[in-house]
């Protein structure tokens, strides 16, 4: 082994897509049982699954006769010596091994343990928790006025609005898994081939760092270009803003500019003093009109449970995780191959590296949204280095015409529906927003079905790329549903495709890689916290199955005397706003909920209007704290 008996293990939790990391001293036991050093909560993990141990100065992984076996670099093993960079698969968990060396005193990064119901305080079984008994529980208890749960961009938008409207920073707490609120968004962008220099599917005025929306990202980019003498670039951007969307394509910002701007706003409002590391497990009402939240922390010193009391709570936990379709899950489970069949939202840079360095190959891409278009563009760029890269694009059904609403119809181009943003622009802040807010539950579902759907950005360079691919034959479109994925004798993927038409027929496609771009998992049952919230408090749901929220994004059924609980993001789908998971949607929900709190005379809050708004904008422009 290396200089010390420590080992670093890193993996992405398949339940919530969060990056996990541990530094441990050997031996390390892994399994589903709570007695293990690393507890992996999955039916595909045996109670005592595997052990990492030292043998003659080397690190060895030993399978403990597990039911689903242990794999190292996609090969099933009973016992195997490990090297740095090896990949160990245990059930659905893919673990990267780093043998260091590490300084003995280096602490492990704190990470949440899997949710264990028995570790919830017994008082949480009650409908309302008595405050007196809670304070006698002996658990660490923090009290605050405002609490944001999730720690992502939804929490950040709410906290930003609170502070600008006058809340005391000492009375605001945010709990989440990552210190940067955009960390998961950035990771998903990077995985889906949108690095810092590539453009997001977002409006110039959707500015998570700036509640006023001005100057937007286009104005800032123009100003930056002028400062650096790039007059031509500044002129093209100015024309685009002037002419969009009829005379020119719609402007969208670079991802690096967005995340850099959020960094500056984090520093301005003192986010690092507000954020707490933790995994929230449950939320309960108290008998004094507040809410008590149980959350967990873990590190080298073991598992810790903490409680926090708050009068006003905001919940924004994002998507539960990456969606893995059944055929993809089945193939991975049977073969242990996590390299050839991947989801676009997980790290899969190895696919592009192998295509570039080797003799090319054929990639089957599934899906027709913005992520699919960006993956196809990335493969197109690879063809400049290796012309032997080919694309099979699998769509479930043909698409001859786009959706229609009134006299408006979306453009359809080679079976793609084109729309600058994921919703019509007037659904963000115009007439359609008002229509949706005033509609009933069933009507909302119908409107969202017509307005939404899977679309991609209408970008000229991308449309030219598709035309070129079809003309030259390296890009081909196929229709149908995947029935099975297997390997043939030449170690290539054989994808069995079933027809979606009236005639039952099956064809086979041959590819070297499959990149699934079908999206993120939105099922609330995949998130233990939301599942507990819905079941314990018996919350009402709307037609699509999400919790009901008011026009102010108050979570209906969670009011507790003077206490209020609000929500934003994907868990409010089917509610009063269409683009709930967009930058502007998160800001809009934050504004409505903070305005609601201001009407209730919540401590420190004042309406952001008139001279107060101008004063706060000037402080933002100068980088001064609210």
C-alpha positions in Angstrom: 0.0 0.0 0.0 1.0 3.7 0.0 2.5 5.6 2.8 -0.7 5.5 5.0 -3.5 3.0 5.6 -6.0 5.6 4.3 -8.1 5.3 1.1 -10.4 7.8 -0.6 -13.7 6.5 -2.1 -15.9 8.7 -4.3 -19.2 7.9 -6.0 -22.4 9.5 -7.2 -25.4 8.5 -5.1 -27.9 6.9 -7.6 -30.8 8.0 -5.4 -30.2 11.7 -5.6 -27.3 12.2 -8.0 -25.2 13.8 -5.3 -21.4 13.4 -5.2 -20.3 11.5 -2.2 -16.7 11.1 -0.9 -15.1 9.4 2.1 -11.5 9.1 3.4 -11.2 5.9 5.5 -8.6 3.9 7.2 -8.5 0.2 6.4 -10.3 -2.2 6.8 -13.5 -0.8 5.4 -16.7 -2.9 5.3 -19.4 -2.1 2.8 -23.1 -3.2 2.8 -26.7 -2.5 3.4 -26.6 -3.2 7.2 -26.1 -0.3 9.5 -23.1 -1.9 11.2 -20.9 -1.4 8.1 -18.4 1.4 7.7 -20.1 2.5 4.5 -23.8 1.9 4.4 -25.4 1.7 0.9 -29.2 1.8 1.0 -30.2 -0.4 -1.9 -31.9 -3.7 -2.4 -29.1 -4.7 -4.8 -26.6 -4.4 -2.0 -26.2 -7.3 0.4 -26.3 -6.7 4.2 -22.5 -7.5 4.3 -21.4 -7.0 0.7 -17.7 -6.4 0.5 -14.6 -5.5 2.5 -11.5 -3.4 1.7 -8.4 -4.5 3.5 -4.6 -4.4 3.5 -2.6 -7.4 2.3 1.1 -7.4 2.0 1.2 -3.6 1.6 -1.5 -3.6 -1.0 -5.3 -2.7 -0.9 -7.6 -5.6 -1.7 -11.3 -5.8 -2.2 -13.0 -9.0 -1.1 -16.5 -10.0 -2.1 -18.4 -11.4 1.0 -20.5 -13.8 -1.1 -22.9 -11.1 -2.0 -26.0 -11.7 -3.9 -25.4 -9.3 -6.8 -21.6 -9.8 -6.7 -18.7 -7.2 -6.7 -17.1 -5.8 -9.9 -13.8 -4.2 -10.5 -13.4 -2.3 -13.8 -16.5 -4.2 -15.0 -15.1 -7.6 -14.2 -16.7 -9.8 -11.5 -14.3 -10.6 -8.8 -14.1 -12.6 -5.5 -10.9 -11.0 -4.5 -8.9 -8.3 -6.3 -5.9 -6.0 -5.7 -6.8 -2.4 -6.3 -4.9 0.5 -7.8 -5.7 4.2 -7.8 -8.3 5.0 -10.5 -9.9 1.5 -10.3 -13.7 1.5 -10.4 -15.5 -0.8 -8.0 -19.2 -1.6 -8.5 -21.4 -2.6 -5.6 -25.1 -2.9 -6.7 -25.9 0.5 -8.3 -23.0 2.3 -6.7 -19.9 3.0 -8.9 -17.0 3.8 -6.6 -13.7 5.4 -7.8 -10.7 4.4 -5.7 -7.8 6.7 -4.7 -5.0 5.3 -2.7 -3.5 8.6 -1.8 -1.2 9.2 0.0 -3.2 11.4 2.4 -1.9 13.1 5.6 -3.1 11.0 8.6 -4.7 14.1 10.2 -6.7 14.9 7.0 -10.4 14.7 7.9 -12.9 13.1 5.6 -15.3 15.4 3.8 -18.6 15.5 5.8 -21.3 13.6 3.9 -24.9 12.5 4.9 -25.5 8.9 5.7 -28.4 7.1 4.0 -31.7 7.8 5.7 -32.4 5.5 8.6 -35.9 5.8 10.0 -34.9 4.5 13.4 -32.7 7.5 13.8 -35.6 10.0 13.7 -36.5 11.3 17.1 -39.5 9.3 18.6 -41.3 12.6 18.9 -41.5 12.8 15.1 -44.1 10.1 15.1 -46.6 12.7 16.5 -48.7 15.0 14.3 -47.4 18.0 16.3 -44.2 17.9 18.3 -44.4 19.5 21.9 -41.7 22.1 22.2 -41.0 21.4 25.9 -40.4 17.7 25.1 -38.3 18.6 22.1 -36.0 20.7 24.2 -35.6 17.9 26.7 -34.6 15.4 23.9 -30.9 16.2 24.4 -30.3 16.6 20.6 -28.5 19.7 19.4 -31.2 22.3 18.7 -30.7 25.5 16.7 -33.5 28.2 16.5 -33.9 30.6 13.6 -36.6 32.7 11.9 -36.2 31.7 8.3 -35.0 28.2 7.1 -34.3 27.2 3.5 -34.1 23.4 2.9 -32.2 22.1 -0.1 -29.3 24.5 -0.4 -29.5 24.7 -4.2 -30.5 27.5 -6.5 -34.1 27.6 -5.2 -32.9 28.1 -1.6 -30.4 30.7 -2.8 -33.0 32.7 -4.6 -35.3 32.7 -1.5 -32.4 33.7 0.8 -31.3 36.5 -1.6 -34.8 37.9 -1.7 -35.2 37.7 2.1 -31.9 39.6 2.7 -32.6 42.3 0.1 -36.1 42.8 1.7 -34.5 43.4 5.1 -34.2 40.0 6.9 -31.5 39.8 9.5 -28.8 37.4 8.1 -28.3 36.0 11.6 -31.9 34.7 11.5 -31.6 33.0 8.1 -30.3 29.4 7.7 -29.9 27.2 4.6 -29.3 23.5 4.8 -27.9 21.5 1.9 -25.3 19.0 0.7 -23.0 21.3 -1.2 -21.5 24.7 -0.3 -22.1 26.2 -3.7 -25.9 26.4 -4.5 -25.2 25.9 -8.2 -22.9 22.9 -7.7 -25.4 20.3 -9.0 -26.6 22.4 -11.9 -23.0 23.0 -12.9 -22.3 19.3 -12.7 -25.3 18.4 -14.8 -24.4 21.0 -17.3 -20.8 19.7 -17.5 -22.0 16.1 -17.9 -24.5 17.1 -20.6 -21.7 18.8 -22.6 -22.4 22.4 -21.5 -19.0 23.6 -20.1 -18.2 27.1 -19.0 -17.9 28.5 -22.5 -21.1 27.0 -23.9 -24.5 28.7 -23.7 -27.4 27.7 -21.5 -31.0 27.6 -22.5 -31.8 30.7 -20.5 -33.0 34.2 -21.1 -30.7 37.1 -20.7 -32.9 38.6 -18.0 -33.1 35.3 -16.0 -30.4 36.3 -13.6 -30.2 34.3 -10.3 -27.6 36.7 -8.9 -29.8 39.8 -9.6 -33.4 40.0 -8.5 -34.0 43.1 -10.7 -32.9 41.3 -13.9 -30.9 44.3 -15.1 -28.3 44.4 -16.4 -29.0 41.1 -17.9 -26.2 38.7 -19.1 -26.3 40.1 -22.6 -25.6 43.7 -21.5 -22.8 42.4 -19.2 -21.3 40.3 -22.0 -21.4 43.3 -24.4 -19.7 45.5 -21.7 -17.0 42.9 -21.1 -16.4 42.7 -24.9 -16.1 46.5 -25.2 -13.6 46.6 -22.3 -11.4 44.0 -24.0 -11.6 45.7 -27.4 -13.7 43.0 -29.0 -15.9 45.4 -30.9 -17.2 43.0 -33.5 -18.4 40.5 -30.8 -20.1 43.4 -28.9 -21.8 44.5 -32.1 -23.1 41.0 -32.9 -24.5 40.6 -29.4 -26.2 44.0 -29.5 -27.8 43.2 -32.9 -29.0 39.8 -31.5 -30.7 41.5 -28.5 -32.3 44.1 -30.8 -33.5 41.6 -33.4 -34.4 38.5 -31.4 -36.4 36.4 -32.1 -37.5 37.5 -35.6 -34.3 39.1 -37.1 -31.8 36.9 -35.2 -31.8 33.9 -33.0 -32.4 34.3 -29.3 -29.6 35.3 -27.0 -28.6 32.9 -24.2 -25.8 33.3 -21.6 -22.6 31.2 -21.2 -22.8 28.9 -18.3 -19.5 30.1 -16.8 -20.8 33.7 -16.8 -23.9 32.6 -14.8 -22.1 30.6 -12.2 -19.4 33.3 -11.8 -22.1 35.9 -11.2 -23.7 33.7 -8.5 -20.3 33.4 -6.8 -20.2 37.2 -6.5 -23.7 37.4 -5.1 -22.9 34.6 -2.6 -20.0 36.6 -1.4 -22.1 39.8 -1.2 -24.9 38.3 1.0 -22.5 36.1 3.1 -23.9 32.7 1.9 -21.0 30.9 3.7 -22.3 32.0 7.1 -25.9 31.1 6.2 -25.3 27.6 4.8 -25.1 24.5 6.9 -24.0 21.1 5.6 -26.6 18.5 6.2 -29.2 16.0 4.7 -32.7 16.9 5.9 -34.7 13.8 6.9 -38.0 15.0 8.1 -40.1 18.1 8.8 -42.7 18.3 11.6 -45.0 21.0 13.0 -44.6 22.1 16.6 -47.2 23.1 19.1 -46.0 26.7 19.2 -46.7 27.5 15.5 -43.2 26.6 14.2 -41.5 23.8 12.4 -38.8 21.4 13.6 -36.5 19.9 11.0 -34.3 16.9 11.6 -31.1 16.7 9.5 -28.0 14.5 9.6 -24.3 15.0 9.3 -21.5 12.5 9.2 -17.7 12.5 9.0 -14.7 10.9 10.6 -16.3 11.3 14.0 -19.3 9.4 13.0 -23.0 10.1 12.5 -24.6 13.2 14.0 -28.3 14.2 14.2 -29.3 17.8 14.6 -32.5 19.7 14.9 -33.5 23.2 13.8 -36.6 25.2 14.7 -38.0 27.9 12.4 -41.1 30.0 12.0 -40.9 30.2 8.2 -39.6 27.4 6.0 -38.8 27.2 2.3 -38.4 23.8 0.6 -36.6 23.4 -2.8 -34.8 20.1 -3.2 -34.6 19.9 -7.0 -34.9 16.7 -9.0 -34.6 13.5 -7.0 -32.0 12.1 -9.5 -31.1 10.9 -13.0 -33.7 8.9 -14.8 -32.6 5.5 -15.8 -35.0 3.7 -18.2 -35.7 0.0 -17.5 -33.8 -1.4 -20.4 -30.7 0.6 -19.4 -31.0 -0.5 -15.8 -31.4 -4.1 -16.9 -28.3 -4.0 -19.1 -26.2 -2.5 -16.5 -27.4 -4.9 -13.8 -26.7 -7.9 -15.9 -23.3 -6.9 -17.4 -21.8 -4.5 -14.9 -21.0 -2.2 -17.9 -21.3 1.4 -16.9 -19.0 2.7 -19.8 -20.8 1.8 -23.0 -24.4 2.6 -22.0 -24.7 5.9 -20.2 -27.1 8.7 -19.3 -26.2 12.1 -20.6 -26.6 13.6 -17.1 -24.0 11.4 -15.5 -20.3 11.8 -16.1 -19.5 10.2 -19.4 -16.5 12.0 -20.8 -14.8 8.7 -21.5 -17.1 8.1 -24.4 -15.9 11.2 -26.3 -12.3 10.4 -25.4 -12.5 6.9 -26.7 -14.2 8.1 -29.9 -11.5 10.6 -30.5 -8.5 8.4 -29.7 -9.6 5.2 -31.2 -11.1 4.4 -34.6 -14.3 6.3 -34.0 -17.6 4.4 -33.7 -21.4 4.6 -33.8 -23.3 6.3 -31.0 -27.0 5.8 -30.4 -28.6 8.9 -28.9 -32.0 8.8 -27.3 -34.3 11.8 -26.7 -35.1 15.0 -28.6 -34.6 17.7 -26.0 -31.9 20.3 -25.5 -29.5 17.8 -23.9 -29.8 15.5 -26.9 -29.1 18.4 -29.2 -26.0 19.4 -27.2 -24.7 15.8 -27.1 -25.2 15.5 -30.9 -23.3 18.8 -31.3 -20.5 17.4 -29.2 -20.3 14.3 -31.4 -20.4 16.6 -34.5 -17.4 18.5 -33.1 -15.5 15.2 -32.6 -16.0 14.3 -36.3 -13.5 17.1 -37.1 -10.9 15.0 -35.3 -12.2 11.6 -36.3 -14.6 11.4 -39.3 -15.4 7.8 -38.4 -17.9 9.0 -35.7 -21.5 8.2 -36.7 -24.8 9.0 -34.9 -28.0 7.0 -34.8 -30.7 9.1 -33.3 -33.6 7.1 -31.8 -36.9 8.8 -31.3 -40.0 7.1 -30.0 -42.4 8.5 -32.7 -42.2 10.8 -35.8 -43.0 14.4 -35.4 -44.4 16.1 -38.5 -45.9 19.2 -36.9 -45.3 21.1 -33.7 -47.8 21.7 -30.9 -50.5 24.4 -31.5 -52.1 26.8 -29.0 -54.5 29.2 -30.4 -53.0 30.6 -33.6 -49.4 29.9 -32.5 -47.6 26.7 -33.6 -44.1 25.6 -32.8 -41.7 24.8 -35.7 -40.9 21.2 -36.4 -37.6 20.4 -38.0 -36.6 16.9 -38.9 -38.8 15.5 -36.0 -37.6 18.1 -33.5 -39.9 20.7 -32.0 -38.0 24.0 -31.8 -38.6 26.6 -29.1 -36.0 29.1 -27.8 -36.8 28.2 -24.1 -38.5 25.3 -22.4 -41.8 27.2 -22.3 -43.4 30.0 -24.4 -41.9 33.3 -23.2 -45.3 34.7 -22.1 -45.6 31.8 -19.7 -42.7 33.2 -17.7 -44.1 36.7 -17.1 -46.8 37.6 -19.6 -50.4 36.7 -20.5 -50.0 32.9 -20.3 -48.6 33.2 -16.7 -51.9 34.9 -15.7 -54.0 32.4 -17.6 -52.3 29.5 -15.8 -52.6 31.1 -12.3 -56.3 31.7 -12.7 -57.0 28.2 -14.2 -58.3 25.2 -12.3 -56.4 22.0 -11.6 -57.6 20.1 -14.7 -57.3 23.1 -17.0 -53.7 23.7 -15.8 -52.8 20.1 -16.6 -54.2 20.5 -20.2 -52.5 23.9 -20.7 -49.1 22.6 -19.5 -49.4 19.7 -21.8 -50.0 21.9 -24.8 -47.4 24.6 -23.9 -44.7 22.2 -22.8 -43.4 19.0 -24.3 -39.9 18.1 -25.3 -38.3 20.9 -27.3 -34.9 22.2 -28.1 -33.4 25.6 -28.9 -33.9 27.0 -32.3 -30.2 27.7 -33.2 -29.1 28.2 -36.7 -25.8 26.4 -36.3 -27.4 23.4 -34.8 -30.0 23.2 -37.6 -27.3 23.4 -40.2 -25.5 20.6 -38.4 -28.5 18.3 -38.6 -29.0 19.1 -42.3 -25.4 18.3 -43.0 -25.5 15.0 -41.1 -28.6 13.8 -42.9 -27.2 14.8 -46.3 -23.8 13.2 -45.7 -25.2 10.1 -43.9 -23.3 10.2 -40.7 -26.5 11.3 -38.8 -29.5 9.0 -39.2 -32.9 9.0 -37.5 -34.7 5.9 -36.4 -38.1 5.4 -34.6 -39.2 3.0 -32.0 -38.8 1.9 -28.4 -35.9 0.0 -27.0 -36.8 -3.6 -26.0 -33.4 -4.9 -25.1 -29.7 -4.1 -25.1 -27.1 -6.8 -25.4 -23.6 -7.5 -26.9 -22.8 -9.5 -30.0 -19.7 -11.6 -30.7 -17.8 -8.6 -31.8 -18.4 -6.8 -28.4 -20.7 -4.3 -30.1 -24.0 -3.3 -28.6 -27.1 -4.8 -30.2 -30.2 -2.7 -29.5 -33.5 -4.4 -30.2 -36.1 -1.8 -31.3 -39.8 -2.4 -31.3 -42.2 -0.4 -33.5 -44.7 2.0 -31.9 -47.1 1.6 -34.8 -50.1 -0.7 -35.3 -47.9 -3.4 -36.9 -45.7 -5.2 -34.3 -42.3 -5.5 -35.8 -38.8 -5.4 -34.4 -35.5 -4.3 -35.8 -31.9 -4.3 -34.5 -29.5 -1.4 -34.4 -25.7 -1.9 -33.9 -23.7 0.7 -32.0 -20.6 1.1 -29.9 -22.2 3.4 -27.3 -25.7 4.4 -26.1 -26.2 7.9 -24.6 -29.6 8.3 -23.1 -30.8 11.9 -23.0 -34.3 11.4 -21.7 -34.0 13.6 -18.7 -34.1 13.8 -14.9 -36.2 11.9 -12.4 -39.2 14.0 -11.2 -40.9 11.3 -9.1 -41.4 12.6 -5.6 -41.3 9.0 -4.2 -37.7 8.9 -5.2 -36.9 11.5 -2.6 -37.2 10.2 1.0 -37.8 13.7 2.5 -40.7 14.5 0.1 -42.1 11.0 0.5 -42.1 11.4 4.3 -43.6 14.9 4.0 -46.5 13.8 1.8 -47.3 10.7 3.8 -46.9 12.0 7.3 -48.8 15.3 6.7 -51.3 13.7 4.3 -50.8 16.6 1.8 -53.2 17.0 -1.1 -51.9 16.6 -4.6 -52.8 18.2 -7.9 -53.6 16.3 -11.1 -50.0 15.5 -12.1 -49.4 14.2 -8.5 -47.4 17.0 -7.0 -48.2 18.8 -3.8 -50.7 21.6 -4.1 -49.3 25.1 -3.7 -51.1 28.5 -3.6 -50.4 31.4 -6.0 -47.8 32.5 -3.4 -46.2 29.1 -3.5 -47.4 28.3 0.1 -47.4 24.5 0.6 -51.1 23.8 1.3 -51.7 21.7 4.3 -48.5 22.8 6.1 -49.7 26.0 7.7 -49.1 26.0 11.4 -50.7 28.9 13.2 -48.5 31.9 12.3 -45.9 29.5 10.7 -45.7 29.2 7.0 -44.0 26.8 4.6 -43.3 27.5 1.0 -41.9 25.5 -1.9 -40.3 26.1 -5.3 -38.8 24.0 -8.1 -39.9 20.7 -9.6 -42.1 19.8 -6.6 -44.5 22.6 -7.6 -45.2 21.3 -11.1 -48.8 21.5 -12.1 -49.2 24.7 -9.9 -49.6 28.4 -10.8 -46.4 28.7 -12.8 -45.2 26.7 -15.8 -41.4 27.2 -15.8 -40.9 26.2 -12.1 -37.5 24.6 -12.6 -36.0 27.6 -14.6 -33.8 30.3 -13.1 -36.7 32.8 -13.5 -39.2 30.4 -12.1 -37.1 30.0 -8.9 -36.8 33.7 -8.6 -40.5 34.3 -9.3 -41.5 31.7 -6.6 -39.0 33.4 -4.1 -40.5 36.9 -4.8 -44.1 35.7 -4.4 -43.4 33.9 -1.1 -41.3 36.8 0.3 -44.1 39.2 -0.6 -46.5 36.9 1.2 -44.3 37.0 4.3 -44.1 40.8 4.1 -47.9 41.0 4.2 -47.7 38.9 7.4 -45.3 41.4 9.0 -42.6 38.8 9.2 -39.6 40.1 11.1 -37.4 42.6 9.3 -39.2 42.4 5.9 -40.3 45.4 3.8 -41.7 45.6 0.3 -39.0 46.1 -2.4 -40.4 49.0 -4.2 -39.7 52.7 -5.0 -36.7 54.2 -3.4 -35.9 51.1 -1.4 -35.6 49.1 -4.6 -33.3 51.7 -6.2 -31.2 51.8 -3.0 -30.8 48.1 -2.9 -29.9 47.9 -6.6 -27.2 50.5 -6.1 -25.8 48.3 -3.3 -25.9 45.3 -5.6 -24.1 47.2 -8.4 -21.3 48.2 -6.0 -21.0 44.7 -4.4 -22.1 45.9 -1.0 -24.1 43.7 1.4 -27.9 44.3 1.4 
